[in-house]
Amino acid sequence: MQFMDAHATSPIIRDLQSSVNDNRCTLRWLWPSDVQAVYIHKVHASEQVDDTPDARALKLYTKDEFKANHGFQDRLDGVGRWIYTIYASTTIDGETRLIRQPEYGNRIEVSTGKANIYYSIRLKTGFFQKFKTAQIQVTSEVPLAKDVLCYVKKQGGYPTHKEDGTVYPFVEPFPAGKTVLPVIEIGKNDFIRLFFTDGRKYGHVYALIPE
């Protein structure tokens, strides 16, 4: 199985549409007349979309299944956004080829709302000490890649945005549920707060809520 870029006569997916009812997503599209099967790729919107995904991440779906089910139906676990890409399948010289469409008419984003991320920061200061400790707790409804969040340290007060202090990335992803991070040592007059590393990208997917 190989990927190829669409050209003028390639069979392509058109009029891709979605609908969501509770936790069920239904996709419908117009099939090329000579295509009997497609391959479907699904990825969470927080992850990088690969134009040449691994074959193990693709789901084969036939035109007969599409007709019987009145579209392609999929379960959405949790809340957030997912990106589906439908690849038309054709055979050239006996080998299966999947069509990449340059204008991404075969790709659609589906949303079930934002996933909540709750966080708290416990600060402790000892008498006659130059430093204080901070412990971050994150509770997320869905797993998070390590680059979704960062914390910002500022002297003299809490930072109000990501650029309002020194940015520190996290080195491990966050599983769904509660994560209590190891205690860190900061200056006695330092304060920290969590932010998205990219507010425009992740603010549409998650809601960051202090506790």
C-alpha positions as CSV (number, residue, x, y, z in Angstrom):
1,M,0.0,0.0,0.0
2,Q,1.4,3.4,-1.0
3,F,0.2,7.0,-1.1
4,M,0.1,9.2,-4.2
5,D,-0.9,12.8,-4.8
6,A,-4.1,13.4,-6.7
7,H,-3.8,14.6,-10.3
8,A,-6.5,15.7,-12.8
9,T,-8.0,12.3,-13.3
10,S,-7.6,10.8,-9.9
11,P,-10.7,9.6,-8.0
12,I,-11.2,11.9,-5.0
13,I,-13.6,12.3,-2.1
14,R,-16.1,15.1,-2.4
15,D,-18.7,16.8,-0.2
16,L,-17.4,15.3,3.1
17,Q,-19.9,16.1,5.9
18,S,-20.3,15.1,9.5
19,S,-22.9,15.0,12.2
20,V,-22.6,14.2,15.9
21,N,-25.3,12.7,18.2
22,D,-24.2,12.1,21.8
23,N,-20.9,10.2,21.4
24,R,-21.6,8.9,17.9
25,C,-20.2,10.6,14.8
26,T,-21.5,9.9,11.3
27,L,-19.5,10.8,8.2
28,R,-21.0,11.0,4.7
29,W,-19.4,11.8,1.4
30,L,-19.7,11.4,-2.4
31,W,-17.9,8.4,-3.7
32,P,-16.0,8.4,-7.0
33,S,-17.9,6.1,-9.4
34,D,-15.0,3.6,-9.8
35,V,-13.9,3.4,-6.1
36,Q,-15.3,0.5,-4.0
37,A,-13.3,1.1,-0.8
38,V,-11.7,3.9,1.2
39,Y,-9.2,4.0,4.1
40,I,-10.1,6.2,7.1
41,H,-7.6,7.8,9.4
42,K,-8.6,9.4,12.7
43,V,-6.5,11.4,15.1
44,H,-7.2,13.7,18.0
45,A,-6.8,17.4,17.1
46,S,-4.1,17.9,19.7
47,E,-1.9,15.5,17.8
48,Q,0.0,16.1,14.6
49,V,-1.9,15.1,11.4
50,D,0.3,12.9,9.2
51,D,-0.4,13.0,5.5
52,T,1.2,9.5,5.1
53,P,-0.1,7.6,8.2
54,D,1.0,4.1,9.1
55,A,-1.2,1.4,7.6
56,R,-1.9,0.1,11.1
57,A,-3.7,3.4,11.8
58,L,-6.0,3.1,8.8
59,K,-9.5,1.5,8.8
60,L,-10.7,-0.1,5.5
61,Y,-14.3,0.8,4.7
62,T,-16.2,-0.4,1.7
63,K,-18.9,1.3,-0.4
64,D,-21.3,-1.6,0.5
65,E,-20.7,-0.9,4.2
66,F,-21.3,2.8,3.6
67,K,-24.7,2.0,1.9
68,A,-25.8,-0.4,4.6
69,N,-25.0,1.9,7.4
70,H,-26.0,5.2,5.7
71,G,-22.5,6.5,6.1
72,F,-19.5,5.8,8.3
73,Q,-20.3,5.7,12.0
74,D,-17.7,6.0,14.8
75,R,-17.7,6.3,18.5
76,L,-16.1,9.4,20.1
77,D,-14.8,8.7,23.6
78,G,-14.7,11.7,25.8
79,V,-14.8,15.3,24.7
80,G,-12.6,17.3,22.3
81,R,-11.9,17.5,18.6
82,W,-11.0,14.7,16.1
83,I,-9.7,14.9,12.6
84,Y,-10.8,12.3,10.0
85,T,-9.2,11.9,6.6
86,I,-10.8,9.7,4.0
87,Y,-8.5,8.3,1.4
88,A,-9.9,7.0,-1.9
89,S,-8.4,3.7,-2.8
90,T,-7.4,2.7,-6.3
91,T,-5.3,-0.1,-7.8
92,I,-2.3,0.6,-10.1
93,D,-0.2,-2.2,-11.5
94,G,-1.8,-4.6,-9.0
95,E,-0.9,-2.4,-6.0
96,T,-3.2,-0.5,-3.7
97,R,-2.7,3.3,-3.9
98,L,-4.3,5.8,-1.5
99,I,-5.0,9.3,-2.8
100,R,-3.8,12.4,-1.0
101,Q,-5.9,15.4,-1.9
102,P,-4.0,18.7,-2.0
103,E,-6.9,20.9,-1.0
104,Y,-7.9,18.4,1.9
105,G,-11.5,18.0,0.7
106,N,-11.2,14.5,2.1
107,R,-10.5,15.8,5.7
108,I,-12.9,17.1,8.3
109,E,-12.8,18.1,11.9
110,V,-15.4,16.9,14.4
111,S,-16.0,18.4,17.8
112,T,-17.8,17.2,20.9
113,G,-16.8,20.3,23.0
114,K,-13.8,21.2,25.0
115,A,-12.1,18.8,27.4
116,N,-11.6,20.3,30.8
117,I,-8.1,20.5,32.4
118,Y,-8.2,21.5,36.1
119,Y,-5.0,22.5,37.9
120,S,-3.9,23.7,41.3
121,I,-0.5,24.9,42.7
122,R,0.4,24.5,46.3
123,L,3.0,26.9,47.6
124,K,4.8,26.4,51.0
125,T,7.3,28.7,52.6
126,G,9.4,27.9,55.6
127,F,10.7,30.5,58.1
128,F,14.1,31.9,57.5
129,Q,14.4,30.1,54.2
130,K,15.4,31.8,50.9
131,F,13.2,29.5,48.8
132,K,9.7,28.0,48.8
133,T,8.3,24.9,47.3
134,A,5.6,24.5,44.7
135,Q,3.6,21.4,43.8
136,I,1.5,21.3,40.6
137,Q,-1.6,19.0,40.3
138,V,-3.3,18.5,37.0
139,T,-6.6,16.7,36.5
140,S,-7.5,16.2,32.8
141,E,-10.6,14.6,31.2
142,V,-8.4,13.3,28.4
143,P,-4.7,12.3,27.9
144,L,-2.5,15.3,27.1
145,A,0.7,15.5,25.1
146,K,3.7,16.9,27.0
147,D,3.7,20.1,24.8
148,V,0.1,21.1,25.5
149,L,0.9,22.8,28.8
150,C,3.7,24.8,30.3
151,Y,4.2,26.7,33.5
152,V,5.5,30.3,33.8
153,K,7.4,31.6,36.8
154,K,7.4,35.3,37.6
155,Q,9.0,37.3,40.4
156,G,6.8,39.6,42.5
157,G,3.4,38.3,41.4
158,Y,1.5,35.8,39.4
159,P,2.1,35.9,35.6
160,T,-0.9,37.0,33.6
161,H,0.0,35.4,30.3
162,K,2.6,33.0,28.8
163,E,5.1,35.7,28.0
164,D,4.8,37.3,31.4
165,G,7.8,35.5,33.0
166,T,10.1,32.5,32.4
167,V,8.5,29.6,30.5
168,Y,9.2,26.0,31.6
169,P,8.0,23.0,29.5
170,F,6.8,19.7,30.9
171,V,8.9,16.7,30.0
172,E,6.2,14.0,30.2
173,P,2.7,13.6,28.8
174,F,-0.3,13.7,31.2
175,P,-2.6,10.7,31.4
176,A,-6.3,11.2,31.8
177,G,-7.2,11.7,35.5
178,K,-5.2,13.3,38.3
179,T,-1.4,13.8,38.1
180,V,0.5,15.2,41.1
181,L,3.9,16.4,39.9
182,P,7.1,16.3,42.1
183,V,7.7,19.3,44.3
184,I,9.9,22.1,42.8
185,E,11.9,24.8,44.6
186,I,11.4,28.4,43.5
187,G,12.5,31.8,44.9
188,K,10.7,33.1,48.0
189,N,9.2,35.9,45.9
190,D,8.4,33.8,42.8
191,F,5.0,32.8,41.7
192,I,3.9,30.3,39.0
193,R,0.8,29.6,36.9
194,L,-0.1,27.1,34.1
195,F,-0.8,28.2,30.5
196,F,-1.2,26.6,27.1
197,T,2.0,26.5,25.1
198,D,-0.1,27.6,22.1
199,G,-3.3,29.3,23.1
200,R,-4.7,29.6,19.6
201,K,-4.1,25.9,18.9
202,Y,-5.1,24.3,22.2
203,G,-7.6,26.8,23.4
204,H,-10.1,25.4,20.9
205,V,-9.6,21.9,22.2
206,Y,-9.3,22.3,26.0
207,A,-10.5,24.5,28.8
208,L,-7.8,25.3,31.4
209,I,-9.4,25.8,34.8
210,P,-7.6,26.8,38.0
211,E,-9.0,25.1,41.2
